[in-house]
Amino acid sequence: MAKTQLVDLAQPLPPALYERIGELTVSFGRLEHMVLLAIKRKLEIPLEEAAQIYMNFTLGGKLFGKGSKRGLKSFLESVDGLDDVFDEIEKLNNERGKIMHGLIVTDKDGNTVLSYRNKPSKVEPAELIDLNIRVIKTIVQLNQLIPIPGLSAGLASPTNLDFTYDPLAIDPDDDPFAKPLLEGHDDQ
């Protein structure tokens, strides 16, 4: 017979955990935006058009496609390192799913526990920081591997392209959120 543990679902979690989950939420939103930017760049369409096409797609759908719509991976020819980035995005997306859809509670011993698909595991803010660093590094890698059309070749971009959002993904040094997290973590 299985053991049952009652947990108080109204009990607050440690504030640091809420902060780390919030940071992850923002970073995953940025990763999803970077995938959309990469699609826009490869199709050479305005960002608004790419956003409209992929409006109801999850991160995985944008990456691998869904139904009759192709995903970013199908638009790309062989680019060194890109398969590794896609693999990492897939792993990160799975981790995101566990955190966003799992049950996070404090157990009777005071440990913060994540239960996902009835598999409990301890959760520490440091683990979430490491996960966030992986997300940010993946954004930077994807941005480097799929540059803005024309800029990498030093050519003027077509006038019908909308690059207004691209600066958000260009330089992590300009991002006050990403820079402190990446310092001391140069192992790409």
FENQUI-V408614 format. One record per residue. N is the residue number from 0. RES is the residue in one letter. OMEGA is omega in degrees with one decimal (* if undefined). Layout:
n->N res->RES omega->OMEGA
n->N res->RES omega->OMEGA
This chain:
n->0 res->M omega->-179.1
n->1 res->A omega->175.9
n->2 res->K omega->178.4
n->3 res->T omega->175.5
n->4 res->Q omega->176.7
n->5 res->L omega->177.3
n->6 res->V omega->178.6
n->7 res->D omega->-177.9
n->8 res->L omega->178.4
n->9 res->A omega->-177.6
n->10 res->Q omega->-179.6
n->11 res->P omega->175.8
n->12 res->L omega->175.8
n->13 res->P omega->-178.8
n->14 res->P omega->-179.7
n->15 res->A omega->179.5
n->16 res->L omega->176.4
n->17 res->Y omega->-179.4
n->18 res->E omega->179.9
n->19 res->R omega->178.9
n->20 res->I omega->176.5
n->21 res->G omega->177.5
n->22 res->E omega->178.1
n->23 res->L omega->179.8
n->24 res->T omega->178.7
n->25 res->V omega->-177.9
n->26 res->S omega->178.2
n->27 res->F omega->173.7
n->28 res->G omega->177.7
n->29 res->R omega->177.6
n->30 res->L omega->178.4
n->31 res->E omega->177.5
n->32 res->H omega->179.9
n->33 res->M omega->176.3
n->34 res->V omega->177.2
n->35 res->L omega->176.4
n->36 res->L omega->179.6
n->37 res->A omega->176.4
n->38 res->I omega->179.3
n->39 res->K omega->-178.9
n->40 res->R omega->-178.3
n->41 res->K omega->-179.9
n->42 res->L omega->-177.6
n->43 res->E omega->176.5
n->44 res->I omega->176.7
n->45 res->P omega->-179.9
n->46 res->L omega->-179.6
n->47 res->E omega->179.2
n->48 res->E omega->177.3
n->49 res->A omega->179.6
n->50 res->A omega->179.0
n->51 res->Q omega->-179.1
n->52 res->I omega->-173.5
n->53 res->Y omega->-174.1
n->54 res->M omega->-174.5
n->55 res->N omega->-178.8
n->56 res->F omega->172.1
n->57 res->T omega->175.8
n->58 res->L omega->178.5
n->59 res->G omega->177.9
n->60 res->G omega->177.9
n->61 res->K omega->-176.7
n->62 res->L omega->-172.0
n->63 res->F omega->-179.9
n->64 res->G omega->-178.5
n->65 res->K omega->-178.4
n->66 res->G omega->-178.4
n->67 res->S omega->179.8
n->68 res->K omega->178.6
n->69 res->R omega->177.1
n->70 res->G omega->-177.1
n->71 res->L omega->-176.4
n->72 res->K omega->-178.4
n->73 res->S omega->-179.2
n->74 res->F omega->-170.6
n->75 res->L omega->170.3
n->76 res->E omega->-178.1
n->77 res->S omega->175.4
n->78 res->V omega->-179.0
n->79 res->D omega->176.9
n->80 res->G omega->-174.6
n->81 res->L omega->177.8
n->82 res->D omega->177.6
n->83 res->D omega->178.7
n->84 res->V omega->177.7
n->85 res->F omega->177.2
n->86 res->D omega->179.8
n->87 res->E omega->178.2
n->88 res->I omega->179.2
n->89 res->E omega->177.7
n->90 res->K omega->179.8
n->91 res->L omega->-179.9
n->92 res->N omega->176.7
n->93 res->N omega->177.5
n->94 res->E omega->177.6
n->95 res->R omega->179.9
n->96 res->G omega->178.8
n->97 res->K omega->-176.2
n->98 res->I omega->-175.8
n->99 res->M omega->-176.0
n->100 res->H omega->178.4
n->101 res->G omega->177.4
n->102 res->L omega->178.8
n->103 res->I omega->-177.3
n->104 res->V omega->171.7
n->105 res->T omega->-178.0
n->106 res->D omega->-176.1
n->107 res->K omega->178.7
n->108 res->D omega->179.1
n->109 res->G omega->177.8
n->110 res->N omega->173.6
n->111 res->T omega->-173.4
n->112 res->V omega->173.1
n->113 res->L omega->176.2
n->114 res->S omega->179.0
n->115 res->Y omega->-176.6
n->116 res->R omega->177.8
n->117 res->N omega->175.7
n->118 res->K omega->-178.7
n->119 res->P omega->174.5
n->120 res->S omega->178.3
n->121 res->K omega->177.7
n->122 res->V omega->177.4
n->123 res->E omega->177.4
n->124 res->P omega->-179.8
n->125 res->A omega->177.7
n->126 res->E omega->179.8
n->127 res->L omega->175.4
n->128 res->I omega->178.9
n->129 res->D omega->177.8
n->130 res->L omega->179.2
n->131 res->N omega->177.7
n->132 res->I omega->177.3
n->133 res->R omega->179.0
n->134 res->V omega->-178.2
n->135 res->I omega->178.3
n->136 res->K omega->179.8
n->137 res->T omega->175.9
n->138 res->I omega->-179.0
n->139 res->V omega->-179.6
n->140 res->Q omega->-179.9
n->141 res->L omega->178.6
n->142 res->N omega->-179.8
n->143 res->Q omega->-177.2
n->144 res->L omega->179.1
n->145 res->I omega->-176.4
n->146 res->P omega->176.7
n->147 res->I omega->-179.5
n->148 res->P omega->178.2
n->149 res->G omega->-177.2
n->150 res->L omega->-178.8
n->151 res->S omega->179.3
n->152 res->A omega->-180.0
n->153 res->G omega->-179.3
n->154 res->L omega->175.6
n->155 res->A omega->178.5
n->156 res->S omega->176.5
n->157 res->P omega->-175.2
n->158 res->T omega->-177.6
n->159 res->N omega->178.3
n->160 res->L omega->-179.9
n->161 res->D omega->-179.1
n->162 res->F omega->-172.7
n->163 res->T omega->-178.7
n->164 res->Y omega->-176.8
n->165 res->D omega->-179.9
n->166 res->P omega->177.5
n->167 res->L omega->-175.3
n->168 res->A omega->-172.0
n->169 res->I omega->-170.2
n->170 res->D omega->179.8
n->171 res->P omega->177.8
n->172 res->D omega->179.2
n->173 res->D omega->-175.9
n->174 res->D omega->-177.3
n->175 res->P omega->178.4
n->176 res->F omega->-174.1
n->177 res->A omega->-172.3
n->178 res->K omega->-179.8
n->179 res->P omega->-179.2
n->180 res->L omega->-177.9
n->181 res->L omega->-179.7
n->182 res->E omega->-179.9
n->183 res->G omega->179.1
n->184 res->H omega->-175.7
n->185 res->D omega->-176.9
n->186 res->D omega->177.2
n->187 res->Q omega->*
